Amino acid sequence: MTRMVNSYKRTSSPRSPTNSGELFTPAHEENVRFIHDTWQCVLKDIRSPQSSERSDRGPQEYVEKNPNPNLNSFTPVDLSDLRKRNSQDSKKS
C-alpha cells in the first residue's frame, strides 16, 4: 500500500494586492499561495532526474491504466476567461 506524504511546510508571506477588484481575506490569499507554491514544488520534484531513482518515495504522477476514450476530445476550460464573460453578461442585464 502506497501513501502520499506531504513534507512541504506552510510559510507566511506578505499580502499581495489583487488586480481583480475582489476582496480576498489574508487567510484566503495565504491558502492560495500555499497551494500554488506546494504544487510548484511537486511539479519540480516529478520532473527532476532523481525522481525515477526513488519511485517509492516522493510525489508520483498518476497515469490512468485504462483511459476513457470519451475524454480524447476533452479541452480544458479557461476559467478566468469564463469568469470575465460571466461578469460582462451580468453587467449587461
PyMOL Python script that loads the backbone (N, CA, C, O; Angstrom):
from pymol import cmd

cmd.read_pdbstr("""\
ATOM      1  N   MET A   1       0.848  -1.179   0.000  1.00  0.00           N
ATOM      2  CA  MET A   1       0.000   0.000   0.000  1.00  0.00           C
ATOM      3  C   MET A   1       0.889   1.236   0.000  1.00  0.00           C
ATOM      4  O   MET A   1       1.773   1.369   0.846  1.00  0.00           O
ATOM      5  N   THR A   2       0.656   2.141  -0.949  1.00  0.00           N
ATOM      6  CA  THR A   2       1.454   3.363  -1.013  1.00  0.00           C
ATOM      7  C   THR A   2       0.658   4.518  -0.448  1.00  0.00           C
ATOM      8  O   THR A   2      -0.573   4.518  -0.455  1.00  0.00           O
ATOM      9  N   ARG A   3       1.379   5.486   0.033  1.00  0.00           N
ATOM     10  CA  ARG A   3       0.738   6.622   0.678  1.00  0.00           C
ATOM     11  C   ARG A   3       1.517   7.877   0.312  1.00  0.00           C
ATOM     12  O   ARG A   3       2.748   7.863   0.299  1.00  0.00           O
ATOM     13  N   MET A   4       0.810   8.962   0.015  1.00  0.00           N
ATOM     14  CA  MET A   4       1.446  10.224  -0.313  1.00  0.00           C
ATOM     15  C   MET A   4       1.638  11.005   0.977  1.00  0.00           C
ATOM     16  O   MET A   4       0.684  11.222   1.724  1.00  0.00           O
ATOM     17  N   VAL A   5       2.859  11.423   1.238  1.00  0.00           N
ATOM     18  CA  VAL A   5       3.159  12.199   2.435  1.00  0.00           C
ATOM     19  C   VAL A   5       3.586  13.589   1.993  1.00  0.00           C
ATOM     20  O   VAL A   5       4.487  13.748   1.169  1.00  0.00           O
ATOM     21  N   ASN A   6       2.922  14.590   2.557  1.00  0.00           N
ATOM     22  CA  ASN A   6       3.248  15.970   2.219  1.00  0.00           C
ATOM     23  C   ASN A   6       4.269  16.481   3.219  1.00  0.00           C
ATOM     24  O   ASN A   6       3.954  16.674   4.393  1.00  0.00           O
ATOM     25  N   SER A   7       5.497  16.701   2.754  1.00  0.00           N
ATOM     26  CA  SER A   7       6.545  17.182   3.649  1.00  0.00           C
ATOM     27  C   SER A   7       6.775  18.678   3.470  1.00  0.00           C
ATOM     28  O   SER A   7       7.731  19.222   4.022  1.00  0.00           O
ATOM     29  N   TYR A   8       5.925  19.342   2.717  1.00  0.00           N
ATOM     30  CA  TYR A   8       6.081  20.771   2.481  1.00  0.00           C
ATOM     31  C   TYR A   8       5.478  21.546   3.645  1.00  0.00           C
ATOM     32  O   TYR A   8       4.409  21.197   4.146  1.00  0.00           O
ATOM     33  N   LYS A   9       6.162  22.588   4.069  1.00  0.00           N
ATOM     34  CA  LYS A   9       5.737  23.381   5.218  1.00  0.00           C
ATOM     35  C   LYS A   9       5.084  24.668   4.759  1.00  0.00           C
ATOM     36  O   LYS A   9       5.507  25.283   3.780  1.00  0.00           O
ATOM     37  N   ARG A  10       4.047  25.069   5.478  1.00  0.00           N
ATOM     38  CA  ARG A  10       3.341  26.311   5.201  1.00  0.00           C
ATOM     39  C   ARG A  10       4.144  27.464   5.774  1.00  0.00           C
ATOM     40  O   ARG A  10       4.552  27.426   6.934  1.00  0.00           O
ATOM     41  N   THR A  11       4.372  28.491   4.963  1.00  0.00           N
ATOM     42  CA  THR A  11       5.086  29.663   5.455  1.00  0.00           C
ATOM     43  C   THR A  11       4.247  30.904   5.200  1.00  0.00           C
ATOM     44  O   THR A  11       3.517  30.977   4.211  1.00  0.00           O
ATOM     45  N   SER A  12       4.350  31.864   6.081  1.00  0.00           N
ATOM     46  CA  SER A  12       3.623  33.113   5.922  1.00  0.00           C
ATOM     47  C   SER A  12       4.439  34.042   5.045  1.00  0.00           C
ATOM     48  O   SER A  12       5.668  34.060   5.116  1.00  0.00           O
ATOM     49  N   SER A  13       3.752  34.810   4.222  1.00  0.00           N
ATOM     50  CA  SER A  13       4.425  35.791   3.397  1.00  0.00           C
ATOM     51  C   SER A  13       3.551  37.029   3.321  1.00  0.00           C
ATOM     52  O   SER A  13       2.360  36.963   3.623  1.00  0.00           O
ATOM     53  N   PRO A  14       4.122  38.154   2.923  1.00  0.00           N
ATOM     54  CA  PRO A  14       3.330  39.384   2.899  1.00  0.00           C
ATOM     55  C   PRO A  14       2.156  39.304   1.940  1.00  0.00           C
ATOM     56  O   PRO A  14       2.206  38.587   0.941  1.00  0.00           O
ATOM     57  N   ARG A  15       1.132  40.021   2.240  1.00  0.00           N
ATOM     58  CA  ARG A  15      -0.093  40.021   1.434  1.00  0.00           C
ATOM     59  C   ARG A  15       0.152  40.709   0.105  1.00  0.00           C
ATOM     60  O   ARG A  15       0.749  41.785   0.049  1.00  0.00           O
ATOM     61  N   SER A  16      -0.312  40.081  -0.961  1.00  0.00           N
ATOM     62  CA  SER A  16      -0.143  40.680  -2.284  1.00  0.00           C
ATOM     63  C   SER A  16      -1.443  41.360  -2.695  1.00  0.00           C
ATOM     64  O   SER A  16      -2.525  40.876  -2.363  1.00  0.00           O
ATOM     65  N   PRO A  17      -1.348  42.481  -3.417  1.00  0.00           N
ATOM     66  CA  PRO A  17      -2.569  43.164  -3.848  1.00  0.00           C
ATOM     67  C   PRO A  17      -3.285  42.370  -4.929  1.00  0.00           C
ATOM     68  O   PRO A  17      -2.646  41.667  -5.711  1.00  0.00           O
ATOM     69  N   THR A  18      -4.598  42.478  -4.975  1.00  0.00           N
ATOM     70  CA  THR A  18      -5.363  41.776  -6.010  1.00  0.00           C
ATOM     71  C   THR A  18      -5.689  42.765  -7.122  1.00  0.00           C
ATOM     72  O   THR A  18      -5.954  43.940  -6.869  1.00  0.00           O
ATOM     73  N   ASN A  19      -5.667  42.273  -8.346  1.00  0.00           N
ATOM     74  CA  ASN A  19      -5.947  43.120  -9.502  1.00  0.00           C
ATOM     75  C   ASN A  19      -7.394  43.012  -9.942  1.00  0.00           C
ATOM     76  O   ASN A  19      -7.858  43.824 -10.743  1.00  0.00           O
ATOM     77  N   SER A  20      -8.114  42.026  -9.432  1.00  0.00           N
ATOM     78  CA  SER A  20      -9.450  41.764  -9.930  1.00  0.00           C
ATOM     79  C   SER A  20     -10.502  42.670  -9.307  1.00  0.00           C
ATOM     80  O   SER A  20     -11.642  42.694  -9.772  1.00  0.00           O
ATOM     81  N   GLY A  21     -10.146  43.415  -8.268  1.00  0.00           N
ATOM     82  CA  GLY A  21     -11.131  44.255  -7.601  1.00  0.00           C
ATOM     83  C   GLY A  21     -11.942  43.499  -6.572  1.00  0.00           C
ATOM     84  O   GLY A  21     -12.760  44.099  -5.875  1.00  0.00           O
ATOM     85  N   GLU A  22     -11.738  42.200  -6.458  1.00  0.00           N
ATOM     86  CA  GLU A  22     -12.443  41.403  -5.469  1.00  0.00           C
ATOM     87  C   GLU A  22     -11.679  41.464  -4.159  1.00  0.00           C
ATOM     88  O   GLU A  22     -10.458  41.614  -4.145  1.00  0.00           O
ATOM     89  N   LEU A  23     -12.408  41.346  -3.063  1.00  0.00           N
ATOM     90  CA  LEU A  23     -11.762  41.364  -1.761  1.00  0.00           C
ATOM     91  C   LEU A  23     -11.515  39.945  -1.286  1.00  0.00           C
ATOM     92  O   LEU A  23     -12.448  39.155  -1.141  1.00  0.00           O
ATOM     93  N   PHE A  24     -10.261  39.631  -1.047  1.00  0.00           N
ATOM     94  CA  PHE A  24      -9.886  38.336  -0.507  1.00  0.00           C
ATOM     95  C   PHE A  24      -9.301  38.573   0.871  1.00  0.00           C
ATOM     96  O   PHE A  24      -8.558  39.531   1.081  1.00  0.00           O
ATOM     97  N   THR A  25      -9.631  37.714   1.796  1.00  0.00           N
ATOM     98  CA  THR A  25      -9.069  37.828   3.130  1.00  0.00           C
ATOM     99  C   THR A  25      -7.608  37.392   3.095  1.00  0.00           C
ATOM    100  O   THR A  25      -7.209  36.632   2.212  1.00  0.00           O
ATOM    101  N   PRO A  26      -6.815  37.864   4.042  1.00  0.00           N
ATOM    102  CA  PRO A  26      -5.416  37.416   4.083  1.00  0.00           C
ATOM    103  C   PRO A  26      -5.316  35.886   4.222  1.00  0.00           C
ATOM    104  O   PRO A  26      -4.402  35.276   3.667  1.00  0.00           O
ATOM    105  N   ALA A  27      -6.245  35.270   4.954  1.00  0.00           N
ATOM    106  CA  ALA A  27      -6.218  33.812   5.102  1.00  0.00           C
ATOM    107  C   ALA A  27      -6.452  33.126   3.759  1.00  0.00           C
ATOM    108  O   ALA A  27      -5.805  32.125   3.453  1.00  0.00           O
ATOM    109  N   HIS A  28      -7.384  33.668   2.946  1.00  0.00           N
ATOM    110  CA  HIS A  28      -7.652  33.096   1.616  1.00  0.00           C
ATOM    111  C   HIS A  28      -6.404  33.200   0.744  1.00  0.00           C
ATOM    112  O   HIS A  28      -6.010  32.236   0.088  1.00  0.00           O
ATOM    113  N   GLU A  29      -5.791  34.375   0.746  1.00  0.00           N
ATOM    114  CA  GLU A  29      -4.600  34.569  -0.077  1.00  0.00           C
ATOM    115  C   GLU A  29      -3.464  33.668   0.384  1.00  0.00           C
ATOM    116  O   GLU A  29      -2.717  33.142  -0.440  1.00  0.00           O
ATOM    117  N   GLU A  30      -3.329  33.485   1.690  1.00  0.00           N
ATOM    118  CA  GLU A  30      -2.276  32.606   2.203  1.00  0.00           C
ATOM    119  C   GLU A  30      -2.513  31.167   1.769  1.00  0.00           C
ATOM    120  O   GLU A  30      -1.571  30.462   1.405  1.00  0.00           O
ATOM    121  N   ASN A  31      -3.773  30.728   1.808  1.00  0.00           N
ATOM    122  CA  ASN A  31      -4.099  29.361   1.375  1.00  0.00           C
ATOM    123  C   ASN A  31      -3.818  29.169  -0.107  1.00  0.00           C
ATOM    124  O   ASN A  31      -3.256  28.150  -0.507  1.00  0.00           O
ATOM    125  N   VAL A  32      -4.204  30.142  -0.923  1.00  0.00           N
ATOM    126  CA  VAL A  32      -3.962  30.040  -2.366  1.00  0.00           C
ATOM    127  C   VAL A  32      -2.464  30.020  -2.641  1.00  0.00           C
ATOM    128  O   VAL A  32      -1.993  29.226  -3.455  1.00  0.00           O
ATOM    129  N   ARG A  33      -1.720  30.881  -1.974  1.00  0.00           N
ATOM    130  CA  ARG A  33      -0.265  30.934  -2.163  1.00  0.00           C
ATOM    131  C   ARG A  33       0.380  29.617  -1.731  1.00  0.00           C
ATOM    132  O   ARG A  33       1.280  29.115  -2.404  1.00  0.00           O
ATOM    133  N   PHE A  34      -0.082  29.057  -0.604  1.00  0.00           N
ATOM    134  CA  PHE A  34       0.468  27.790  -0.111  1.00  0.00           C
ATOM    135  C   PHE A  34       0.223  26.670  -1.122  1.00  0.00           C
ATOM    136  O   PHE A  34       1.129  25.898  -1.436  1.00  0.00           O
ATOM    137  N   ILE A  35      -1.007  26.587  -1.628  1.00  0.00           N
ATOM    138  CA  ILE A  35      -1.334  25.531  -2.601  1.00  0.00           C
ATOM    139  C   ILE A  35      -0.510  25.715  -3.870  1.00  0.00           C
ATOM    140  O   ILE A  35       0.026  24.746  -4.407  1.00  0.00           O
ATOM    141  N   HIS A  36      -0.404  26.948  -4.350  1.00  0.00           N
ATOM    142  CA  HIS A  36       0.366  27.217  -5.567  1.00  0.00           C
ATOM    143  C   HIS A  36       1.834  26.851  -5.369  1.00  0.00           C
ATOM    144  O   HIS A  36       2.416  26.150  -6.197  1.00  0.00           O
ATOM    145  N   ASP A  37       2.435  27.323  -4.275  1.00  0.00           N
ATOM    146  CA  ASP A  37       3.849  27.055  -4.033  1.00  0.00           C
ATOM    147  C   ASP A  37       4.118  25.563  -3.852  1.00  0.00           C
ATOM    148  O   ASP A  37       5.113  25.038  -4.354  1.00  0.00           O
ATOM    149  N   THR A  38       3.221  24.883  -3.129  1.00  0.00           N
ATOM    150  CA  THR A  38       3.389  23.446  -2.908  1.00  0.00           C
ATOM    151  C   THR A  38       3.269  22.691  -4.223  1.00  0.00           C
ATOM    152  O   THR A  38       4.040  21.765  -4.478  1.00  0.00           O
ATOM    153  N   TRP A  39       2.312  23.075  -5.059  1.00  0.00           N
ATOM    154  CA  TRP A  39       2.143  22.419  -6.358  1.00  0.00           C
ATOM    155  C   TRP A  39       3.379  22.619  -7.228  1.00  0.00           C
ATOM    156  O   TRP A  39       3.797  21.698  -7.930  1.00  0.00           O
ATOM    157  N   GLN A  40       3.970  23.817  -7.188  1.00  0.00           N
ATOM    158  CA  GLN A  40       5.189  24.065  -7.957  1.00  0.00           C
ATOM    159  C   GLN A  40       6.321  23.159  -7.474  1.00  0.00           C
ATOM    160  O   GLN A  40       7.099  22.661  -8.288  1.00  0.00           O
ATOM    161  N   CYS A  41       6.423  22.937  -6.153  1.00  0.00           N
ATOM    162  CA  CYS A  41       7.443  22.023  -5.606  1.00  0.00           C
ATOM    163  C   CYS A  41       7.195  20.589  -6.071  1.00  0.00           C
ATOM    164  O   CYS A  41       8.136  19.867  -6.400  1.00  0.00           O
ATOM    165  N   VAL A  42       5.939  20.184  -6.096  1.00  0.00           N
ATOM    166  CA  VAL A  42       5.598  18.833  -6.542  1.00  0.00           C
ATOM    167  C   VAL A  42       5.981  18.657  -8.012  1.00  0.00           C
ATOM    168  O   VAL A  42       6.583  17.650  -8.385  1.00  0.00           O
ATOM    169  N   LEU A  43       5.631  19.643  -8.844  1.00  0.00           N
ATOM    170  CA  LEU A  43       5.980  19.554 -10.270  1.00  0.00           C
ATOM    171  C   LEU A  43       7.491  19.483 -10.458  1.00  0.00           C
ATOM    172  O   LEU A  43       7.980  18.709 -11.280  1.00  0.00           O
ATOM    173  N   LYS A  44       8.234  20.293  -9.696  1.00  0.00           N
ATOM    174  CA  LYS A  44       9.693  20.279  -9.794  1.00  0.00           C
ATOM    175  C   LYS A  44      10.240  18.915  -9.383  1.00  0.00           C
ATOM    176  O   LYS A  44      11.145  18.388 -10.030  1.00  0.00           O
ATOM    177  N   ASP A  45       9.690  18.336  -8.301  1.00  0.00           N
ATOM    178  CA  ASP A  45      10.144  17.017  -7.844  1.00  0.00           C
ATOM    179  C   ASP A  45       9.842  15.936  -8.879  1.00  0.00           C
ATOM    180  O   ASP A  45      10.666  15.050  -9.104  1.00  0.00           O
ATOM    181  N   ILE A  46       8.677  16.000  -9.506  1.00  0.00           N
ATOM    182  CA  ILE A  46       8.307  14.998 -10.506  1.00  0.00           C
ATOM    183  C   ILE A  46       9.227  15.074 -11.720  1.00  0.00           C
ATOM    184  O   ILE A  46       9.594  14.047 -12.291  1.00  0.00           O
ATOM    185  N   ARG A  47       9.597  16.283 -12.111  1.00  0.00           N
ATOM    186  CA  ARG A  47      10.413  16.468 -13.312  1.00  0.00           C
ATOM    187  C   ARG A  47      11.907  16.272 -13.070  1.00  0.00           C
ATOM    188  O   ARG A  47      12.681  16.192 -14.024  1.00  0.00           O
ATOM    189  N   SER A  48      12.317  16.195 -11.809  1.00  0.00           N
ATOM    190  CA  SER A  48      13.751  16.080 -11.528  1.00  0.00           C
ATOM    191  C   SER A  48      14.257  14.705 -11.945  1.00  0.00           C
ATOM    192  O   SER A  48      13.520  13.723 -11.853  1.00  0.00           O
ATOM    193  N   PRO A  49      15.513  14.620 -12.405  1.00  0.00           N
ATOM    194  CA  PRO A  49      16.057  13.334 -12.854  1.00  0.00           C
ATOM    195  C   PRO A  49      16.132  12.301 -11.732  1.00  0.00           C
ATOM    196  O   PRO A  49      16.075  11.101 -12.003  1.00  0.00           O
ATOM    197  N   GLN A  50      16.258  12.736 -10.489  1.00  0.00           N
ATOM    198  CA  GLN A  50      16.364  11.794  -9.386  1.00  0.00           C
ATOM    199  C   GLN A  50      15.032  11.128  -9.071  1.00  0.00           C
ATOM    200  O   GLN A  50      15.014  10.113  -8.376  1.00  0.00           O
ATOM    201  N   SER A  51      13.901  11.671  -9.563  1.00  0.00           N
ATOM    202  CA  SER A  51      12.590  11.120  -9.205  1.00  0.00           C
ATOM    203  C   SER A  51      12.427   9.680  -9.688  1.00  0.00           C
ATOM    204  O   SER A  51      11.722   8.907  -9.039  1.00  0.00           O
ATOM    205  N   SER A  52      13.052   9.291 -10.803  1.00  0.00           N
ATOM    206  CA  SER A  52      12.940   7.909 -11.282  1.00  0.00           C
ATOM    207  C   SER A  52      13.720   6.948 -10.390  1.00  0.00           C
ATOM    208  O   SER A  52      13.383   5.768 -10.295  1.00  0.00           O
ATOM    209  N   GLU A  53      14.768   7.461  -9.734  1.00  0.00           N
ATOM    210  CA  GLU A  53      15.571   6.603  -8.859  1.00  0.00           C
ATOM    211  C   GLU A  53      14.840   6.275  -7.563  1.00  0.00           C
ATOM    212  O   GLU A  53      15.066   5.219  -6.974  1.00  0.00           O
ATOM    213  N   ARG A  54      13.974   7.164  -7.120  1.00  0.00           N
ATOM    214  CA  ARG A  54      13.272   6.959  -5.851  1.00  0.00           C
ATOM    215  C   ARG A  54      11.768   6.875  -6.089  1.00  0.00           C
ATOM    216  O   ARG A  54      10.999   7.667  -5.545  1.00  0.00           O
ATOM    217  N   SER A  55      11.364   5.921  -6.895  1.00  0.00           N
ATOM    218  CA  SER A  55       9.958   5.810  -7.291  1.00  0.00           C
ATOM    219  C   SER A  55       9.042   5.469  -6.127  1.00  0.00           C
ATOM    220  O   SER A  55       7.837   5.707  -6.201  1.00  0.00           O
ATOM    221  N   ASP A  56       9.602   4.907  -5.040  1.00  0.00           N
ATOM    222  CA  ASP A  56       8.755   4.554  -3.905  1.00  0.00           C
ATOM    223  C   ASP A  56       8.607   5.707  -2.916  1.00  0.00           C
ATOM    224  O   ASP A  56       7.834   5.607  -1.964  1.00  0.00           O
ATOM    225  N   ARG A  57       9.337   6.797  -3.130  1.00  0.00           N
ATOM    226  CA  ARG A  57       9.276   7.941  -2.222  1.00  0.00           C
ATOM    227  C   ARG A  57       9.010   9.208  -3.027  1.00  0.00           C
ATOM    228  O   ARG A  57       9.338   9.287  -4.211  1.00  0.00           O
ATOM    229  N   GLY A  58       8.415  10.189  -2.372  1.00  0.00           N
ATOM    230  CA  GLY A  58       8.156  11.456  -3.031  1.00  0.00           C
ATOM    231  C   GLY A  58       6.905  11.401  -3.890  1.00  0.00           C
ATOM    232  O   GLY A  58       6.216  10.381  -3.932  1.00  0.00           O
ATOM    233  N   PRO A  59       6.612  12.500  -4.575  1.00  0.00           N
ATOM    234  CA  PRO A  59       5.391  12.552  -5.396  1.00  0.00           C
ATOM    235  C   PRO A  59       5.488  11.632  -6.597  1.00  0.00           C
ATOM    236  O   PRO A  59       6.557  11.456  -7.182  1.00  0.00           O
ATOM    237  N   GLN A  60       4.359  11.052  -6.954  1.00  0.00           N
ATOM    238  CA  GLN A  60       4.291  10.202  -8.134  1.00  0.00           C
ATOM    239  C   GLN A  60       3.127  10.685  -8.996  1.00  0.00           C
ATOM    240  O   GLN A  60       2.056  11.016  -8.487  1.00  0.00           O
ATOM    241  N   GLU A  61       3.352  10.718 -10.288  1.00  0.00           N
ATOM    242  CA  GLU A  61       2.320  11.157 -11.218  1.00  0.00           C
ATOM    243  C   GLU A  61       1.369  10.003 -11.504  1.00  0.00           C
ATOM    244  O   GLU A  61       1.804   8.901 -11.836  1.00  0.00           O
ATOM    245  N   TYR A  62       0.072  10.257 -11.375  1.00  0.00           N
ATOM    246  CA  TYR A  62      -0.928   9.231 -11.646  1.00  0.00           C
ATOM    247  C   TYR A  62      -1.198   9.175 -13.141  1.00  0.00           C
ATOM    248  O   TYR A  62      -1.448  10.201 -13.774  1.00  0.00           O
ATOM    249  N   VAL A  63      -1.147   7.981 -13.697  1.00  0.00           N
ATOM    250  CA  VAL A  63      -1.453   7.761 -15.109  1.00  0.00           C
ATOM    251  C   VAL A  63      -2.554   6.711 -15.180  1.00  0.00           C
ATOM    252  O   VAL A  63      -2.418   5.618 -14.629  1.00  0.00           O
ATOM    253  N   GLU A  64      -3.635   7.045 -15.854  1.00  0.00           N
ATOM    254  CA  GLU A  64      -4.787   6.145 -15.989  1.00  0.00           C
ATOM    255  C   GLU A  64      -4.371   4.895 -16.750  1.00  0.00           C
ATOM    256  O   GLU A  64      -3.809   4.988 -17.841  1.00  0.00           O
ATOM    257  N   LYS A  65      -4.646   3.725 -16.178  1.00  0.00           N
ATOM    258  CA  LYS A  65      -4.284   2.464 -16.839  1.00  0.00           C
ATOM    259  C   LYS A  65      -5.190   2.176 -18.025  1.00  0.00           C
ATOM    260  O   LYS A  65      -4.736   1.674 -19.053  1.00  0.00           O
ATOM    261  N   ASN A  66      -6.460   2.490 -17.883  1.00  0.00           N
ATOM    262  CA  ASN A  66      -7.422   2.289 -18.967  1.00  0.00           C
ATOM    263  C   ASN A  66      -8.131   3.616 -19.239  1.00  0.00           C
ATOM    264  O   ASN A  66      -9.215   3.859 -18.709  1.00  0.00           O
ATOM    265  N   PRO A  67      -7.526   4.471 -20.058  1.00  0.00           N
ATOM    266  CA  PRO A  67      -8.116   5.788 -20.312  1.00  0.00           C
ATOM    267  C   PRO A  67      -9.504   5.677 -20.945  1.00  0.00           C
ATOM    268  O   PRO A  67      -9.773   4.786 -21.751  1.00  0.00           O
ATOM    269  N   ASN A  68     -10.360   6.592 -20.562  1.00  0.00           N
ATOM    270  CA  ASN A  68     -11.711   6.643 -21.106  1.00  0.00           C
ATOM    271  C   ASN A  68     -11.647   7.267 -22.501  1.00  0.00           C
ATOM    272  O   ASN A  68     -11.235   8.420 -22.629  1.00  0.00           O
ATOM    273  N   PRO A  69     -12.044   6.534 -23.559  1.00  0.00           N
ATOM    274  CA  PRO A  69     -11.964   7.084 -24.924  1.00  0.00           C
ATOM    275  C   PRO A  69     -12.849   8.307 -25.123  1.00  0.00           C
ATOM    276  O   PRO A  69     -12.602   9.107 -26.025  1.00  0.00           O
ATOM    277  N   ASN A  70     -13.885   8.465 -24.287  1.00  0.00           N
ATOM    278  CA  ASN A  70     -14.754   9.640 -24.419  1.00  0.00           C
ATOM    279  C   ASN A  70     -14.033  10.936 -24.042  1.00  0.00           C
ATOM    280  O   ASN A  70     -14.495  12.024 -24.386  1.00  0.00           O
ATOM    281  N   LEU A  71     -12.908  10.825 -23.340  1.00  0.00           N
ATOM    282  CA  LEU A  71     -12.181  12.016 -22.919  1.00  0.00           C
ATOM    283  C   LEU A  71     -11.099  12.438 -23.915  1.00  0.00           C
ATOM    284  O   LEU A  71     -10.392  13.415 -23.667  1.00  0.00           O
ATOM    285  N   ASN A  72     -10.958  11.732 -25.021  1.00  0.00           N
ATOM    286  CA  ASN A  72      -9.944  12.080 -26.013  1.00  0.00           C
ATOM    287  C   ASN A  72     -10.156  13.467 -26.596  1.00  0.00           C
ATOM    288  O   ASN A  72      -9.189  14.133 -26.968  1.00  0.00           O
ATOM    289  N   SER A  73     -11.399  13.912 -26.682  1.00  0.00           N
ATOM    290  CA  SER A  73     -11.688  15.219 -27.263  1.00  0.00           C
ATOM    291  C   SER A  73     -11.817  16.309 -26.202  1.00  0.00           C
ATOM    292  O   SER A  73     -12.228  17.424 -26.520  1.00  0.00           O
ATOM    293  N   PHE A  74     -11.476  16.012 -24.955  1.00  0.00           N
ATOM    294  CA  PHE A  74     -11.594  16.990 -23.877  1.00  0.00           C
ATOM    295  C   PHE A  74     -10.618  18.141 -24.081  1.00  0.00           C
ATOM    296  O   PHE A  74      -9.436  17.924 -24.347  1.00  0.00           O
ATOM    297  N   THR A  75     -11.118  19.358 -23.957  1.00  0.00           N
ATOM    298  CA  THR A  75     -10.251  20.531 -23.982  1.00  0.00           C
ATOM    299  C   THR A  75     -10.474  21.302 -22.690  1.00  0.00           C
ATOM    300  O   THR A  75     -11.617  21.521 -22.291  1.00  0.00           O
ATOM    301  N   PRO A  76      -9.399  21.715 -22.034  1.00  0.00           N
ATOM    302  CA  PRO A  76      -9.537  22.451 -20.774  1.00  0.00           C
ATOM    303  C   PRO A  76     -10.269  23.774 -20.973  1.00  0.00           C
ATOM    304  O   PRO A  76     -10.211  24.378 -22.045  1.00  0.00           O
ATOM    305  N   VAL A  77     -10.951  24.207 -19.931  1.00  0.00           N
ATOM    306  CA  VAL A  77     -11.691  25.468 -19.963  1.00  0.00           C
ATOM    307  C   VAL A  77     -10.832  26.538 -19.303  1.00  0.00           C
ATOM    308  O   VAL A  77     -10.251  26.306 -18.243  1.00  0.00           O
ATOM    309  N   ASP A  78     -10.753  27.709 -19.929  1.00  0.00           N
ATOM    310  CA  ASP A  78     -10.041  28.838 -19.332  1.00  0.00           C
ATOM    311  C   ASP A  78     -10.996  29.505 -18.352  1.00  0.00           C
ATOM    312  O   ASP A  78     -11.867  30.278 -18.752  1.00  0.00           O
ATOM    313  N   LEU A  79     -10.830  29.202 -17.059  1.00  0.00           N
ATOM    314  CA  LEU A  79     -11.766  29.689 -16.048  1.00  0.00           C
ATOM    315  C   LEU A  79     -11.748  31.208 -15.919  1.00  0.00           C
ATOM    316  O   LEU A  79     -12.791  31.815 -15.674  1.00  0.00           O
ATOM    317  N   SER A  80     -10.586  31.832 -16.078  1.00  0.00           N
ATOM    318  CA  SER A  80     -10.539  33.289 -15.960  1.00  0.00           C
ATOM    319  C   SER A  80     -11.309  33.947 -17.108  1.00  0.00           C
ATOM    320  O   SER A  80     -11.982  34.958 -16.906  1.00  0.00           O
ATOM    321  N   ASP A  81     -11.210  33.378 -18.306  1.00  0.00           N
ATOM    322  CA  ASP A  81     -11.959  33.912 -19.437  1.00  0.00           C
ATOM    323  C   ASP A  81     -13.456  33.721 -19.229  1.00  0.00           C
ATOM    324  O   ASP A  81     -14.246  34.624 -19.504  1.00  0.00           O
ATOM    325  N   LEU A  82     -13.844  32.548 -18.745  1.00  0.00           N
ATOM    326  CA  LEU A  82     -15.253  32.269 -18.472  1.00  0.00           C
ATOM    327  C   LEU A  82     -15.794  33.226 -17.420  1.00  0.00           C
ATOM    328  O   LEU A  82     -16.915  33.720 -17.541  1.00  0.00           O
ATOM    329  N   ARG A  83     -15.002  33.488 -16.393  1.00  0.00           N
ATOM    330  CA  ARG A  83     -15.421  34.405 -15.334  1.00  0.00           C
ATOM    331  C   ARG A  83     -15.600  35.821 -15.875  1.00  0.00           C
ATOM    332  O   ARG A  83     -16.552  36.510 -15.506  1.00  0.00           O
ATOM    333  N   LYS A  84     -14.688  36.262 -16.750  1.00  0.00           N
ATOM    334  CA  LYS A  84     -14.804  37.592 -17.353  1.00  0.00           C
ATOM    335  C   LYS A  84     -16.088  37.698 -18.174  1.00  0.00           C
ATOM    336  O   LYS A  84     -16.811  38.691 -18.095  1.00  0.00           O
ATOM    337  N   ARG A  85     -16.360  36.651 -18.969  1.00  0.00           N
ATOM    338  CA  ARG A  85     -17.567  36.675 -19.795  1.00  0.00           C
ATOM    339  C   ARG A  85     -18.825  36.692 -18.938  1.00  0.00           C
ATOM    340  O   ARG A  85     -19.780  37.404 -19.248  1.00  0.00           O
ATOM    341  N   ASN A  86     -18.829  35.904 -17.856  1.00  0.00           N
ATOM    342  CA  ASN A  86     -19.989  35.879 -16.971  1.00  0.00           C
ATOM    343  C   ASN A  86     -20.212  37.226 -16.300  1.00  0.00           C
ATOM    344  O   ASN A  86     -21.353  37.665 -16.156  1.00  0.00           O
ATOM    345  N   SER A  87     -19.124  37.891 -15.883  1.00  0.00           N
ATOM    346  CA  SER A  87     -19.284  39.187 -15.234  1.00  0.00           C
ATOM    347  C   SER A  87     -19.741  40.238 -16.240  1.00  0.00           C
ATOM    348  O   SER A  87     -20.506  41.133 -15.880  1.00  0.00           O
ATOM    349  N   GLN A  88     -19.289  40.153 -17.502  1.00  0.00           N
ATOM    350  CA  GLN A  88     -19.743  41.090 -18.525  1.00  0.00           C
ATOM    351  C   GLN A  88     -21.211  40.861 -18.853  1.00  0.00           C
ATOM    352  O   GLN A  88     -21.963  41.815 -19.055  1.00  0.00           O
ATOM    353  N   ASP A  89     -21.626  39.578 -18.907  1.00  0.00           N
ATOM    354  CA  ASP A  89     -23.021  39.278 -19.188  1.00  0.00           C
ATOM    355  C   ASP A  89     -23.927  39.767 -18.073  1.00  0.00           C
ATOM    356  O   ASP A  89     -25.032  40.241 -18.339  1.00  0.00           O
ATOM    357  N   SER A  90     -23.481  39.662 -16.835  1.00  0.00           N
ATOM    358  CA  SER A  90     -24.332  40.101 -15.719  1.00  0.00           C
ATOM    359  C   SER A  90     -24.433  41.621 -15.675  1.00  0.00           C
ATOM    360  O   SER A  90     -25.435  42.150 -15.194  1.00  0.00           O
ATOM    361  N   LYS A  91     -23.422  42.337 -16.164  1.00  0.00           N
ATOM    362  CA  LYS A  91     -23.480  43.802 -16.201  1.00  0.00           C
ATOM    363  C   LYS A  91     -24.454  44.284 -17.288  1.00  0.00           C
ATOM    364  O   LYS A  91     -25.077  45.336 -17.148  1.00  0.00           O
ATOM    365  N   LYS A  92     -24.578  43.500 -18.373  1.00  0.00           N
ATOM    366  CA  LYS A  92     -25.452  43.871 -19.482  1.00  0.00           C
ATOM    367  C   LYS A  92     -26.924  43.749 -19.111  1.00  0.00           C
ATOM    368  O   LYS A  92     -27.755  44.495 -19.628  1.00  0.00           O
ATOM    369  N   SER A  93     -27.252  42.823 -18.225  1.00  0.00           N
ATOM    370  CA  SER A  93     -28.655  42.588 -17.915  1.00  0.00           C
ATOM    371  C   SER A  93     -29.155  43.511 -16.823  1.00  0.00           C
ATOM    372  O   SER A  93     -30.324  43.440 -16.443  1.00  0.00           O
TER     373      SER A  93
END
""", "prot")
cmd.dss("prot")
cmd.show_as("cartoon", "prot")
cmd.util.cbc("prot")
cmd.orient("prot")
